[in-house]
């Protein structure tokens, strides 16, 4: 009788440990990227002088025209 109880207790303990490991793996393992980590899609624009494409956030806008650097902005006057 004591052998059966021991086997049952060991089985319950093993199942508990496997479930706990699976739960911890889900918390610490592979997680979907959060909104802050996701890359955002940004419009590309073309420099009026050299024609290079660059993201709108990196472009220089002056008098309604788009430039890739300050040198091109100054040279296009």
PyMOL Python script that loads the backbone (N, CA, C, O; Angstrom):
from pymol import cmd

cmd.read_pdbstr("""\
ATOM      1  N   UNK A   1       0.817  -1.194   0.000  1.00  0.00           N
ATOM      2  CA  UNK A   1       0.000   0.000   0.000  1.00  0.00           C
ATOM      3  C   UNK A   1       0.865   1.264   0.000  1.00  0.00           C
ATOM      4  O   UNK A   1       0.527   2.239  -0.671  1.00  0.00           O
ATOM      5  N   UNK A   2       1.953   1.260   0.729  1.00  0.00           N
ATOM      6  CA  UNK A   2       2.821   2.428   0.799  1.00  0.00           C
ATOM      7  C   UNK A   2       3.502   2.682  -0.547  1.00  0.00           C
ATOM      8  O   UNK A   2       3.801   3.830  -0.877  1.00  0.00           O
ATOM      9  N   UNK A   3       3.751   1.632  -1.323  1.00  0.00           N
ATOM     10  CA  UNK A   3       4.351   1.807  -2.647  1.00  0.00           C
ATOM     11  C   UNK A   3       3.382   2.527  -3.583  1.00  0.00           C
ATOM     12  O   UNK A   3       3.809   3.374  -4.367  1.00  0.00           O
ATOM     13  N   UNK A   4       2.115   2.216  -3.520  1.00  0.00           N
ATOM     14  CA  UNK A   4       1.116   2.861  -4.369  1.00  0.00           C
ATOM     15  C   UNK A   4       1.003   4.343  -4.007  1.00  0.00           C
ATOM     16  O   UNK A   4       0.943   5.196  -4.891  1.00  0.00           O
ATOM     17  N   UNK A   5       0.974   4.642  -2.727  1.00  0.00           N
ATOM     18  CA  UNK A   5       0.889   6.034  -2.290  1.00  0.00           C
ATOM     19  C   UNK A   5       2.138   6.804  -2.727  1.00  0.00           C
ATOM     20  O   UNK A   5       2.041   7.956  -3.152  1.00  0.00           O
ATOM     21  N   UNK A   6       3.295   6.179  -2.625  1.00  0.00           N
ATOM     22  CA  UNK A   6       4.546   6.819  -3.047  1.00  0.00           C
ATOM     23  C   UNK A   6       4.530   7.108  -4.548  1.00  0.00           C
ATOM     24  O   UNK A   6       4.932   8.191  -4.973  1.00  0.00           O
ATOM     25  N   UNK A   7       4.069   6.150  -5.349  1.00  0.00           N
ATOM     26  CA  UNK A   7       3.994   6.337  -6.797  1.00  0.00           C
ATOM     27  C   UNK A   7       3.027   7.470  -7.135  1.00  0.00           C
ATOM     28  O   UNK A   7       3.318   8.289  -8.006  1.00  0.00           O
ATOM     29  N   UNK A   8       1.894   7.525  -6.463  1.00  0.00           N
ATOM     30  CA  UNK A   8       0.910   8.575  -6.709  1.00  0.00           C
ATOM     31  C   UNK A   8       1.490   9.945  -6.329  1.00  0.00           C
ATOM     32  O   UNK A   8       1.338  10.907  -7.081  1.00  0.00           O
ATOM     33  N   UNK A   9       2.145  10.040  -5.182  1.00  0.00           N
ATOM     34  CA  UNK A   9       2.742  11.300  -4.756  1.00  0.00           C
ATOM     35  C   UNK A   9       3.845  11.757  -5.712  1.00  0.00           C
ATOM     36  O   UNK A   9       3.933  12.941  -6.037  1.00  0.00           O
ATOM     37  N   UNK A  10       4.677  10.831  -6.158  1.00  0.00           N
ATOM     38  CA  UNK A  10       5.736  11.177  -7.106  1.00  0.00           C
ATOM     39  C   UNK A  10       5.128  11.646  -8.421  1.00  0.00           C
ATOM     40  O   UNK A  10       5.613  12.611  -9.012  1.00  0.00           O
ATOM     41  N   UNK A  11       4.074  10.981  -8.890  1.00  0.00           N
ATOM     42  CA  UNK A  11       3.408  11.363 -10.132  1.00  0.00           C
ATOM     43  C   UNK A  11       2.810  12.764 -10.010  1.00  0.00           C
ATOM     44  O   UNK A  11       2.962  13.581 -10.918  1.00  0.00           O
ATOM     45  N   UNK A  12       2.144  13.045  -8.916  1.00  0.00           N
ATOM     46  CA  UNK A  12       1.545  14.363  -8.699  1.00  0.00           C
ATOM     47  C   UNK A  12       2.647  15.428  -8.650  1.00  0.00           C
ATOM     48  O   UNK A  12       2.488  16.509  -9.217  1.00  0.00           O
ATOM     49  N   UNK A  13       3.750  15.130  -7.982  1.00  0.00           N
ATOM     50  CA  UNK A  13       4.854  16.064  -7.895  1.00  0.00           C
ATOM     51  C   UNK A  13       5.466  16.343  -9.273  1.00  0.00           C
ATOM     52  O   UNK A  13       5.771  17.493  -9.588  1.00  0.00           O
ATOM     53  N   UNK A  14       5.645  15.322 -10.079  1.00  0.00           N
ATOM     54  CA  UNK A  14       6.210  15.481 -11.416  1.00  0.00           C
ATOM     55  C   UNK A  14       5.281  16.315 -12.290  1.00  0.00           C
ATOM     56  O   UNK A  14       5.750  17.204 -13.000  1.00  0.00           O
ATOM     57  N   UNK A  15       3.989  16.057 -12.257  1.00  0.00           N
ATOM     58  CA  UNK A  15       3.021  16.821 -13.041  1.00  0.00           C
ATOM     59  C   UNK A  15       3.031  18.287 -12.593  1.00  0.00           C
ATOM     60  O   UNK A  15       3.011  19.193 -13.427  1.00  0.00           O
ATOM     61  N   UNK A  16       3.061  18.515 -11.294  1.00  0.00           N
ATOM     62  CA  UNK A  16       3.103  19.881 -10.772  1.00  0.00           C
ATOM     63  C   UNK A  16       4.351  20.617 -11.260  1.00  0.00           C
ATOM     64  O   UNK A  16       4.265  21.764 -11.697  1.00  0.00           O
ATOM     65  N   UNK A  17       5.507  19.959 -11.186  1.00  0.00           N
ATOM     66  CA  UNK A  17       6.750  20.596 -11.623  1.00  0.00           C
ATOM     67  C   UNK A  17       6.739  20.894 -13.120  1.00  0.00           C
ATOM     68  O   UNK A  17       7.200  21.959 -13.531  1.00  0.00           O
ATOM     69  N   UNK A  18       6.224  19.979 -13.945  1.00  0.00           N
ATOM     70  CA  UNK A  18       6.156  20.222 -15.384  1.00  0.00           C
ATOM     71  C   UNK A  18       5.235  21.394 -15.706  1.00  0.00           C
ATOM     72  O   UNK A  18       5.553  22.212 -16.570  1.00  0.00           O
ATOM     73  N   UNK A  19       4.113  21.482 -15.030  1.00  0.00           N
ATOM     74  CA  UNK A  19       3.197  22.602 -15.268  1.00  0.00           C
ATOM     75  C   UNK A  19       3.822  23.925 -14.842  1.00  0.00           C
ATOM     76  O   UNK A  19       3.663  24.943 -15.516  1.00  0.00           O
ATOM     77  N   UNK A  20       4.526  23.904 -13.733  1.00  0.00           N
ATOM     78  CA  UNK A  20       5.168  25.127 -13.259  1.00  0.00           C
ATOM     79  C   UNK A  20       6.280  25.561 -14.216  1.00  0.00           C
ATOM     80  O   UNK A  20       6.422  26.753 -14.491  1.00  0.00           O
ATOM     81  N   UNK A  21       7.061  24.621 -14.721  1.00  0.00           N
ATOM     82  CA  UNK A  21       8.109  24.944 -15.687  1.00  0.00           C
ATOM     83  C   UNK A  21       7.505  25.501 -16.970  1.00  0.00           C
ATOM     84  O   UNK A  21       8.034  26.455 -17.540  1.00  0.00           O
ATOM     85  N   UNK A  22       6.398  24.912 -17.431  1.00  0.00           N
ATOM     86  CA  UNK A  22       5.742  25.398 -18.653  1.00  0.00           C
ATOM     87  C   UNK A  22       5.212  26.814 -18.453  1.00  0.00           C
ATOM     88  O   UNK A  22       5.290  27.640 -19.362  1.00  0.00           O
ATOM     89  N   UNK A  23       4.679  27.096 -17.278  1.00  0.00           N
ATOM     90  CA  UNK A  23       4.166  28.433 -16.986  1.00  0.00           C
ATOM     91  C   UNK A  23       5.308  29.438 -16.942  1.00  0.00           C
ATOM     92  O   UNK A  23       5.170  30.538 -17.478  1.00  0.00           O
ATOM     93  N   UNK A  24       6.418  29.096 -16.327  1.00  0.00           N
ATOM     94  CA  UNK A  24       7.576  29.995 -16.261  1.00  0.00           C
ATOM     95  C   UNK A  24       8.177  30.208 -17.638  1.00  0.00           C
ATOM     96  O   UNK A  24       8.637  31.311 -17.936  1.00  0.00           O
ATOM     97  N   UNK A  25       8.188  29.207 -18.473  1.00  0.00           N
ATOM     98  CA  UNK A  25       8.722  29.339 -19.823  1.00  0.00           C
ATOM     99  C   UNK A  25       7.885  30.326 -20.617  1.00  0.00           C
ATOM    100  O   UNK A  25       8.424  31.111 -21.397  1.00  0.00           O
ATOM    101  N   UNK A  26       6.576  30.296 -20.426  1.00  0.00           N
ATOM    102  CA  UNK A  26       5.696  31.234 -21.114  1.00  0.00           C
ATOM    103  C   UNK A  26       5.922  32.659 -20.663  1.00  0.00           C
ATOM    104  O   UNK A  26       5.790  33.581 -21.469  1.00  0.00           O
ATOM    105  N   UNK A  27       6.261  32.874 -19.386  1.00  0.00           N
ATOM    106  CA  UNK A  27       6.483  34.217 -18.874  1.00  0.00           C
ATOM    107  C   UNK A  27       7.853  34.753 -19.270  1.00  0.00           C
ATOM    108  O   UNK A  27       7.980  35.939 -19.575  1.00  0.00           O
ATOM    109  N   UNK A  28       8.875  33.909 -19.272  1.00  0.00           N
ATOM    110  CA  UNK A  28      10.235  34.368 -19.512  1.00  0.00           C
ATOM    111  C   UNK A  28      10.715  34.068 -20.922  1.00  0.00           C
ATOM    112  O   UNK A  28      11.701  34.653 -21.371  1.00  0.00           O
ATOM    113  N   UNK A  29      10.064  33.199 -21.608  1.00  0.00           N
ATOM    114  CA  UNK A  29      10.530  32.756 -22.912  1.00  0.00           C
ATOM    115  C   UNK A  29      10.133  33.684 -24.026  1.00  0.00           C
ATOM    116  O   UNK A  29      10.209  34.905 -23.884  1.00  0.00           O
ATOM    117  N   UNK A  30       9.720  33.128 -25.113  1.00  0.00           N
ATOM    118  CA  UNK A  30       9.364  33.902 -26.294  1.00  0.00           C
ATOM    119  C   UNK A  30       8.056  34.639 -26.034  1.00  0.00           C
ATOM    120  O   UNK A  30       7.030  34.039 -25.714  1.00  0.00           O
ATOM    121  N   UNK A  31       8.128  35.947 -26.180  1.00  0.00           N
ATOM    122  CA  UNK A  31       6.944  36.767 -25.984  1.00  0.00           C
ATOM    123  C   UNK A  31       6.737  37.613 -27.226  1.00  0.00           C
ATOM    124  O   UNK A  31       7.704  38.001 -27.881  1.00  0.00           O
ATOM    125  N   UNK A  32       5.495  37.900 -27.555  1.00  0.00           N
ATOM    126  CA  UNK A  32       5.265  38.769 -28.704  1.00  0.00           C
ATOM    127  C   UNK A  32       5.821  40.158 -28.420  1.00  0.00           C
ATOM    128  O   UNK A  32       5.795  40.602 -27.273  1.00  0.00           O
ATOM    129  N   UNK A  33       6.318  40.847 -29.428  1.00  0.00           N
ATOM    130  CA  UNK A  33       6.884  42.169 -29.203  1.00  0.00           C
ATOM    131  C   UNK A  33       5.831  43.152 -28.724  1.00  0.00           C
ATOM    132  O   UNK A  33       4.685  43.127 -29.172  1.00  0.00           O
ATOM    133  N   UNK A  34       6.235  44.011 -27.813  1.00  0.00           N
ATOM    134  CA  UNK A  34       5.297  45.005 -27.316  1.00  0.00           C
ATOM    135  C   UNK A  34       5.150  46.112 -28.356  1.00  0.00           C
ATOM    136  O   UNK A  34       5.912  46.174 -29.321  1.00  0.00           O
ATOM    137  N   UNK A  35       4.178  46.971 -28.155  1.00  0.00           N
ATOM    138  CA  UNK A  35       3.925  48.056 -29.112  1.00  0.00           C
ATOM    139  C   UNK A  35       5.128  48.989 -29.225  1.00  0.00           C
ATOM    140  O   UNK A  35       5.388  49.539 -30.295  1.00  0.00           O
ATOM    141  N   UNK A  36       5.855  49.167 -28.134  1.00  0.00           N
ATOM    142  CA  UNK A  36       7.005  50.069 -28.163  1.00  0.00           C
ATOM    143  C   UNK A  36       8.136  49.502 -29.011  1.00  0.00           C
ATOM    144  O   UNK A  36       8.920  50.265 -29.574  1.00  0.00           O
ATOM    145  N   UNK A  37       8.236  48.199 -29.112  1.00  0.00           N
ATOM    146  CA  UNK A  37       9.318  47.575 -29.853  1.00  0.00           C
ATOM    147  C   UNK A  37       8.999  47.412 -31.338  1.00  0.00           C
ATOM    148  O   UNK A  37       9.903  47.174 -32.140  1.00  0.00           O
ATOM    149  N   UNK A  38       7.761  47.533 -31.703  1.00  0.00           N
ATOM    150  CA  UNK A  38       7.388  47.348 -33.098  1.00  0.00           C
ATOM    151  C   UNK A  38       7.909  48.502 -33.942  1.00  0.00           C
ATOM    152  O   UNK A  38       7.880  49.658 -33.522  1.00  0.00           O
ATOM    153  N   UNK A  39       8.378  48.176 -35.118  1.00  0.00           N
ATOM    154  CA  UNK A  39       8.846  49.212 -36.025  1.00  0.00           C
ATOM    155  C   UNK A  39       7.639  49.815 -36.735  1.00  0.00           C
ATOM    156  O   UNK A  39       6.710  49.112 -37.131  1.00  0.00           O
ATOM    157  N   UNK A  40       7.681  51.108 -36.880  1.00  0.00           N
ATOM    158  CA  UNK A  40       6.581  51.772 -37.560  1.00  0.00           C
ATOM    159  C   UNK A  40       6.968  52.025 -39.012  1.00  0.00           C
ATOM    160  O   UNK A  40       8.138  52.246 -39.326  1.00  0.00           O
ATOM    161  N   UNK A  41       6.001  51.990 -39.865  1.00  0.00           N
ATOM    162  CA  UNK A  41       6.216  52.265 -41.279  1.00  0.00           C
ATOM    163  C   UNK A  41       6.181  53.770 -41.464  1.00  0.00           C
ATOM    164  O   UNK A  41       5.292  54.450 -40.951  1.00  0.00           O
ATOM    165  N   UNK A  42       7.157  54.287 -42.200  1.00  0.00           N
ATOM    166  CA  UNK A  42       7.259  55.731 -42.366  1.00  0.00           C
ATOM    167  C   UNK A  42       7.343  56.064 -43.851  1.00  0.00           C
ATOM    168  O   UNK A  42       7.919  55.311 -44.636  1.00  0.00           O
ATOM    169  N   UNK A  43       6.767  57.192 -44.222  1.00  0.00           N
ATOM    170  CA  UNK A  43       6.813  57.644 -45.610  1.00  0.00           C
ATOM    171  C   UNK A  43       8.243  57.979 -46.005  1.00  0.00           C
ATOM    172  O   UNK A  43       9.011  58.522 -45.212  1.00  0.00           O
ATOM    173  N   UNK A  44       8.587  57.646 -47.240  1.00  0.00           N
ATOM    174  CA  UNK A  44       9.885  57.995 -47.791  1.00  0.00           C
ATOM    175  C   UNK A  44       9.706  59.212 -48.698  1.00  0.00           C
ATOM    176  O   UNK A  44       8.708  59.327 -49.409  1.00  0.00           O
ATOM    177  N   UNK A  45      10.671  60.107 -48.664  1.00  0.00           N
ATOM    178  CA  UNK A  45      10.640  61.305 -49.500  1.00  0.00           C
ATOM    179  C   UNK A  45      11.953  61.403 -50.276  1.00  0.00           C
ATOM    180  O   UNK A  45      12.939  60.751 -49.931  1.00  0.00           O
ATOM    181  N   UNK A  46      11.954  62.226 -51.330  1.00  0.00           N
ATOM    182  CA  UNK A  46      13.123  62.348 -52.200  1.00  0.00           C
ATOM    183  C   UNK A  46      13.721  63.752 -52.058  1.00  0.00           C
ATOM    184  O   UNK A  46      13.007  64.755 -52.053  1.00  0.00           O
ATOM    185  N   UNK A  47      15.042  63.789 -51.944  1.00  0.00           N
ATOM    186  CA  UNK A  47      15.765  65.061 -51.876  1.00  0.00           C
ATOM    187  C   UNK A  47      15.620  65.785 -53.211  1.00  0.00           C
ATOM    188  O   UNK A  47      15.728  65.159 -54.266  1.00  0.00           O
ATOM    189  N   UNK A  48      15.376  67.098 -53.178  1.00  0.00           N
ATOM    190  CA  UNK A  48      15.196  67.897 -54.386  1.00  0.00           C
ATOM    191  C   UNK A  48      16.494  68.087 -55.170  1.00  0.00           C
ATOM    192  O   UNK A  48      16.458  68.378 -56.365  1.00  0.00           O
ATOM    193  N   UNK A  49      17.645  67.923 -54.501  1.00  0.00           N
ATOM    194  CA  UNK A  49      18.928  68.169 -55.153  1.00  0.00           C
ATOM    195  C   UNK A  49      19.526  66.882 -55.708  1.00  0.00           C
ATOM    196  O   UNK A  49      19.815  66.797 -56.901  1.00  0.00           O
ATOM    197  N   UNK A  50      19.715  65.876 -54.849  1.00  0.00           N
ATOM    198  CA  UNK A  50      20.430  64.671 -55.285  1.00  0.00           C
ATOM    199  C   UNK A  50      19.516  63.500 -55.606  1.00  0.00           C
ATOM    200  O   UNK A  50      19.953  62.539 -56.239  1.00  0.00           O
ATOM    201  N   UNK A  51      18.265  63.556 -55.186  1.00  0.00           N
ATOM    202  CA  UNK A  51      17.306  62.506 -55.501  1.00  0.00           C
ATOM    203  C   UNK A  51      17.337  61.302 -54.585  1.00  0.00           C
ATOM    204  O   UNK A  51      16.669  60.304 -54.856  1.00  0.00           O
ATOM    205  N   UNK A  52      18.104  61.373 -53.498  1.00  0.00           N
ATOM    206  CA  UNK A  52      18.168  60.245 -52.573  1.00  0.00           C
ATOM    207  C   UNK A  52      16.850  60.136 -51.803  1.00  0.00           C
ATOM    208  O   UNK A  52      16.240  61.145 -51.449  1.00  0.00           O
ATOM    209  N   UNK A  53      16.422  58.901 -51.550  1.00  0.00           N
ATOM    210  CA  UNK A  53      15.211  58.666 -50.765  1.00  0.00           C
ATOM    211  C   UNK A  53      15.595  58.521 -49.300  1.00  0.00           C
ATOM    212  O   UNK A  53      16.576  57.856 -48.969  1.00  0.00           O
ATOM    213  N   UNK A  54      14.812  59.148 -48.422  1.00  0.00           N
ATOM    214  CA  UNK A  54      15.071  59.067 -46.996  1.00  0.00           C
ATOM    215  C   UNK A  54      13.753  59.164 -46.243  1.00  0.00           C
ATOM    216  O   UNK A  54      12.770  59.684 -46.772  1.00  0.00           O
ATOM    217  N   UNK A  55      13.726  58.657 -44.988  1.00  0.00           N
ATOM    218  CA  UNK A  55      12.488  58.752 -44.202  1.00  0.00           C
ATOM    219  C   UNK A  55      12.114  60.212 -43.959  1.00  0.00           C
ATOM    220  O   UNK A  55      12.982  61.074 -43.821  1.00  0.00           O
ATOM    221  N   UNK A  56      10.830  60.469 -43.910  1.00  0.00           N
ATOM    222  CA  UNK A  56      10.347  61.840 -43.731  1.00  0.00           C
ATOM    223  C   UNK A  56      10.874  62.453 -42.435  1.00  0.00           C
ATOM    224  O   UNK A  56      11.121  63.658 -42.386  1.00  0.00           O
ATOM    225  N   UNK A  57      11.051  61.650 -41.383  1.00  0.00           N
ATOM    226  CA  UNK A  57      11.519  62.186 -40.105  1.00  0.00           C
ATOM    227  C   UNK A  57      12.967  62.665 -40.182  1.00  0.00           C
ATOM    228  O   UNK A  57      13.374  63.491 -39.366  1.00  0.00           O
ATOM    229  N   UNK A  58      13.751  62.177 -41.130  1.00  0.00           N
ATOM    230  CA  UNK A  58      15.145  62.590 -41.271  1.00  0.00           C
ATOM    231  C   UNK A  58      15.324  63.700 -42.302  1.00  0.00           C
ATOM    232  O   UNK A  58      16.414  64.260 -42.423  1.00  0.00           O
ATOM    233  N   UNK A  59      14.287  64.018 -43.033  1.00  0.00           N
ATOM    234  CA  UNK A  59      14.381  65.018 -44.098  1.00  0.00           C
ATOM    235  C   UNK A  59      14.321  66.429 -43.530  1.00  0.00           C
ATOM    236  O   UNK A  59      13.803  66.652 -42.435  1.00  0.00           O
ATOM    237  N   UNK A  60      14.860  67.376 -44.293  1.00  0.00           N
ATOM    238  CA  UNK A  60      14.815  68.794 -43.945  1.00  0.00           C
ATOM    239  C   UNK A  60      13.821  69.455 -44.895  1.00  0.00           C
ATOM    240  O   UNK A  60      13.975  69.386 -46.115  1.00  0.00           O
ATOM    241  N   UNK A  61      12.812  70.089 -44.333  1.00  0.00           N
ATOM    242  CA  UNK A  61      11.789  70.764 -45.128  1.00  0.00           C
ATOM    243  C   UNK A  61      12.035  72.263 -45.066  1.00  0.00           C
ATOM    244  O   UNK A  61      12.066  72.851 -43.985  1.00  0.00           O
ATOM    245  N   UNK A  62      12.209  72.877 -46.228  1.00  0.00           N
ATOM    246  CA  UNK A  62      12.446  74.311 -46.281  1.00  0.00           C
ATOM    247  C   UNK A  62      11.724  74.891 -47.492  1.00  0.00           C
ATOM    248  O   UNK A  62      11.932  74.444 -48.620  1.00  0.00           O
ATOM    249  N   UNK A  63      10.884  75.876 -47.257  1.00  0.00           N
ATOM    250  CA  UNK A  63      10.111  76.545 -48.313  1.00  0.00           C
ATOM    251  C   UNK A  63       9.343  75.555 -49.186  1.00  0.00           C
ATOM    252  O   UNK A  63       9.252  75.728 -50.401  1.00  0.00           O
ATOM    253  N   UNK A  64       8.801  74.536 -48.568  1.00  0.00           N
ATOM    254  CA  UNK A  64       7.990  73.562 -49.287  1.00  0.00           C
ATOM    255  C   UNK A  64       8.786  72.531 -50.074  1.00  0.00           C
ATOM    256  O   UNK A  64       8.202  71.729 -50.803  1.00  0.00           O
ATOM    257  N   UNK A  65      10.088  72.537 -49.942  1.00  0.00           N
ATOM    258  CA  UNK A  65      10.937  71.581 -50.653  1.00  0.00           C
ATOM    259  C   UNK A  65      11.629  70.684 -49.629  1.00  0.00           C
ATOM    260  O   UNK A  65      11.825  71.076 -48.479  1.00  0.00           O
ATOM    261  N   UNK A  66      11.994  69.483 -50.057  1.00  0.00           N
ATOM    262  CA  UNK A  66      12.567  68.478 -49.159  1.00  0.00           C
ATOM    263  C   UNK A  66      14.027  68.254 -49.526  1.00  0.00           C
ATOM    264  O   UNK A  66      14.371  68.132 -50.701  1.00  0.00           O
ATOM    265  N   UNK A  67      14.889  68.200 -48.497  1.00  0.00           N
ATOM    266  CA  UNK A  67      16.321  68.002 -48.684  1.00  0.00           C
ATOM    267  C   UNK A  67      16.826  66.921 -47.738  1.00  0.00           C
ATOM    268  O   UNK A  67      16.237  66.668 -46.688  1.00  0.00           O
ATOM    269  N   UNK A  68      17.943  66.280 -48.136  1.00  0.00           N
ATOM    270  CA  UNK A  68      18.517  65.231 -47.302  1.00  0.00           C
ATOM    271  C   UNK A  68      19.523  65.786 -46.302  1.00  0.00           C
ATOM    272  O   UNK A  68      19.787  65.141 -45.287  1.00  0.00           O
ATOM    273  N   UNK A  69      20.087  66.947 -46.554  1.00  0.00           N
ATOM    274  CA  UNK A  69      21.056  67.543 -45.640  1.00  0.00           C
ATOM    275  C   UNK A  69      20.999  69.062 -45.766  1.00  0.00           C
ATOM    276  O   UNK A  69      20.390  69.604 -46.689  1.00  0.00           O
ATOM    277  N   UNK A  70      21.643  69.731 -44.821  1.00  0.00           N
ATOM    278  CA  UNK A  70      21.628  71.185 -44.810  1.00  0.00           C
ATOM    279  C   UNK A  70      22.421  71.770 -45.981  1.00  0.00           C
ATOM    280  O   UNK A  70      22.079  72.844 -46.476  1.00  0.00           O
ATOM    281  N   UNK A  71      23.459  71.090 -46.424  1.00  0.00           N
ATOM    282  CA  UNK A  71      24.242  71.558 -47.578  1.00  0.00           C
ATOM    283  C   UNK A  71      23.369  71.663 -48.826  1.00  0.00           C
ATOM    284  O   UNK A  71      23.448  72.642 -49.568  1.00  0.00           O
ATOM    285  N   UNK A  72      22.543  70.652 -49.048  1.00  0.00           N
ATOM    286  CA  UNK A  72      21.671  70.672 -50.235  1.00  0.00           C
ATOM    287  C   UNK A  72      20.601  71.762 -50.104  1.00  0.00           C
ATOM    288  O   UNK A  72      20.212  72.381 -51.095  1.00  0.00           O
ATOM    289  N   UNK A  73      20.135  71.987 -48.884  1.00  0.00           N
ATOM    290  CA  UNK A  73      19.149  73.052 -48.681  1.00  0.00           C
ATOM    291  C   UNK A  73      19.749  74.402 -49.032  1.00  0.00           C
ATOM    292  O   UNK A  73      19.110  75.228 -49.683  1.00  0.00           O
ATOM    293  N   UNK A  74      20.983  74.616 -48.595  1.00  0.00           N
ATOM    294  CA  UNK A  74      21.641  75.905 -48.843  1.00  0.00           C
ATOM    295  C   UNK A  74      22.025  76.067 -50.320  1.00  0.00           C
ATOM    296  O   UNK A  74      21.980  77.175 -50.854  1.00  0.00           O
ATOM    297  N   UNK A  75      22.398  74.974 -50.970  1.00  0.00           N
ATOM    298  CA  UNK A  75      22.826  75.073 -52.362  1.00  0.00           C
ATOM    299  C   UNK A  75      21.664  75.245 -53.339  1.00  0.00           C
ATOM    300  O   UNK A  75      21.887  75.607 -54.494  1.00  0.00           O
ATOM    301  N   UNK A  76      20.452  74.997 -52.910  1.00  0.00           N
ATOM    302  CA  UNK A  76      19.286  75.058 -53.791  1.00  0.00           C
ATOM    303  C   UNK A  76      18.584  76.411 -53.708  1.00  0.00           C
ATOM    304  O   UNK A  76      17.405  76.503 -54.050  1.00  0.00           O
ATOM    305  N   UNK A  77      19.266  77.450 -53.270  1.00  0.00           N
ATOM    306  CA  UNK A  77      18.618  78.756 -53.164  1.00  0.00           C
ATOM    307  C   UNK A  77      18.636  79.532 -54.436  1.00  0.00           C
ATOM    308  O   UNK A  77      18.123  80.650 -54.484  1.00  0.00           O
TER     309      UNK A  77
END
""", "prot")
cmd.dss("prot")
cmd.show_as("cartoon", "prot")
cmd.util.cbc("prot")
cmd.orient("prot")
